[in-house]
């Protein structure tokens, strides 16, 4: 269903974009641009560490002190046993395998690109970040956790949009999107933020620049 939802958009987007503006796939970010693959892999990991650290800290706080209830289907997912193939197949389709590619292609690849043509890069980045954040209807419960999550999604989406604007390749945003969507629990919830902070310290010059 998710695949067909986005495919439905692009059945129109690709041919109309080519016909009206002669826009090729690489203009949607489907390219490595002029950089080697290694650059995008490293940049994607650094982007993940920097932009998603607030999200991980919020998740860690929520696991220690409940910051509010979540929508029923999210609660149900985390009650499923993680020790079976079905869970990881479900999450691969609905979380870290398919979703990052489709969402990045639509939001950064199409929406941001299209808005930038008429409104300029800053407006396009901010507007796309807002659209992306508020497309997550599962966080519409008014409590500390959900409002905090929308704020951290907005922050990371602005960072994603800026890096896409600078590189013009979706690979640099797909990588952190995959990494943040991989479910973690237990000790990994404590280890991951420490690793992310360590990466930020190592790459602080690149992040600042």
C-alpha positions in Angstrom: 0.0 0.0 0.0 2.8 2.4 0.9 4.7 1.6 -2.3 1.6 2.1 -4.4 0.9 5.4 -2.7 4.2 6.9 -3.7 4.3 5.1 -7.0 1.0 6.7 -7.8 2.5 10.2 -7.3 5.5 9.4 -9.5 3.5 7.9 -12.3 2.5 11.5 -12.8 5.6 13.3 -11.5 8.2 11.7 -13.8 6.4 12.1 -17.2 4.9 15.5 -16.4 8.3 16.8 -15.1 10.0 15.5 -18.2 7.4 16.9 -20.6 7.0 20.3 -19.0 10.5 21.1 -17.7 12.6 18.3 -19.3 13.5 17.2 -15.8 15.6 14.1 -15.7 15.8 11.6 -12.8 19.1 13.1 -11.5 17.3 16.4 -10.9 15.2 14.6 -8.3 18.3 13.5 -6.5 18.8 10.1 -8.2 22.5 10.7 -8.8 25.8 10.6 -7.0 26.5 14.0 -8.5 30.3 14.6 -8.8 31.3 13.0 -5.5 32.5 9.5 -4.8 30.3 7.0 -3.0 32.5 7.1 0.1 31.7 10.8 0.5 28.0 10.2 0.6 28.3 7.3 3.0 30.4 9.3 5.5 28.3 12.4 5.1 25.1 10.3 5.6 26.5 8.8 8.9 27.6 12.3 10.1 24.2 13.7 9.2 22.5 10.9 11.1 24.7 11.5 14.2 24.1 15.3 14.2 20.5 15.7 13.1 19.0 12.6 14.9 20.8 13.0 18.3 17.9 15.0 19.7 15.5 12.3 18.6 17.5 9.6 20.3 17.8 11.6 23.5 14.1 12.1 23.6 13.5 8.4 23.0 15.9 7.5 25.8 14.1 9.9 28.1 10.7 8.4 27.2 12.0 4.9 27.9 13.1 6.0 31.4 10.3 8.4 32.3 7.1 8.2 30.3 6.5 11.4 28.5 3.0 10.5 27.2 1.1 7.8 25.5 1.6 6.9 21.8 -1.0 6.0 19.2 -2.3 2.4 19.6 -0.6 0.8 16.5 2.8 2.1 17.6 2.3 0.7 21.1 1.3 -2.6 19.5 4.4 -2.8 17.3 6.7 -2.5 20.3 4.8 -5.2 22.1 5.5 -7.7 19.3 8.4 -10.1 20.0 11.5 -8.8 18.3 13.0 -12.3 18.2 11.3 -13.5 15.0 11.6 -12.9 11.3 8.1 -11.5 10.9 8.8 -8.5 13.1 11.9 -7.5 11.1 10.2 -8.1 7.8 7.4 -5.8 9.0 9.8 -3.1 10.1 11.8 -3.4 6.9 8.8 -2.6 4.9 7.1 -0.1 7.2 10.2 1.5 8.8 13.8 1.2 7.7 13.9 -0.6 4.4 11.3 0.9 2.0 10.0 4.0 3.8 13.3 6.0 3.8 13.7 5.6 0.0 10.2 6.5 -0.9 9.8 9.4 1.5 13.2 11.0 0.6 12.4 10.7 -3.1 9.0 12.4 -2.6 9.8 15.1 0.0 13.4 16.0 -0.8 13.6 14.8 -4.3 10.3 16.2 -5.6 8.7 18.6 -3.2 11.9 20.5 -2.2 13.1 20.6 -5.7 9.9 21.9 -7.0 9.4 24.5 -4.4 13.0 25.7 -4.8 12.4 26.4 -8.5 9.8 29.1 -7.6 10.5 30.1 -4.0 14.2 29.7 -3.5 16.2 27.2 -1.4 15.6 28.5 2.2 11.8 28.6 1.7 11.9 25.2 0.0 13.9 23.6 2.8 11.7 25.0 5.6 8.4 24.3 3.8 9.4 20.7 3.0 10.6 20.2 6.6 7.2 21.3 7.9 5.3 19.1 5.4 7.5 16.1 6.3 7.1 16.6 10.0 3.3 17.0 9.9 2.9 14.1 7.6 3.6 12.0 10.7 0.1 11.8 12.0 1.0 9.2 14.6 2.4 12.1 16.7 -0.7 14.2 16.8 -1.5 13.3 20.5 -0.9 16.4 22.5 1.7 15.3 25.0 5.3 16.0 25.8 6.7 13.0 23.8 4.7 13.6 20.6 5.2 17.3 20.6 8.9 16.8 21.2 9.1 14.2 18.5 7.5 16.6 16.0 10.1 19.2 17.0 13.0 16.8 16.5 11.7 15.6 13.2 11.5 19.2 12.0 15.1 19.8 13.1 16.4 16.8 11.4 14.3 17.5 8.3 15.8 20.9 8.0 19.3 19.4 8.2 18.4 16.8 5.6 17.0 19.4 3.3 20.2 21.5 3.6 22.5 18.6 2.8 20.3 17.6 -0.1 20.5 21.2 -1.4 24.3 21.2 -1.1 24.9 17.8 -2.6 21.9 17.3 -4.9 22.0 13.6 -4.1 19.3 11.7 -2.1 21.8 9.1 -1.0 23.1 11.5 1.7 19.6 11.7 3.2 18.4 8.2 2.6 21.3 6.8 4.8 20.4 8.7 8.0 16.7 8.1 7.4 17.4 4.3 7.3 19.5 4.5 10.4 17.0 6.4 12.5 14.2 4.1 11.5 15.9 0.9 12.7 14.2 0.0 16.0 16.4 -0.3 19.0 15.7 -1.1 22.7 17.4 -2.1 25.9 21.1 -1.3 26.2 21.3 -0.1 22.6 19.1 2.9 23.6 22.0 4.1 25.8 24.9 3.1 23.5 23.5 4.7 20.4 23.4 8.3 21.6 26.9 8.0 23.0 28.2 6.7 19.6 26.3 9.5 17.8 27.8 12.1 20.2 31.3 10.6 19.6 30.8 10.9 15.8 29.7 14.6 16.2 32.9 15.3 18.2 35.1 13.7 15.6 33.4 15.5 12.7 32.7 18.9 14.4 34.7 20.8 11.8 32.8 19.3 9.0 29.5 19.9 10.8 30.4 23.5 11.5 31.5 24.1 7.9 
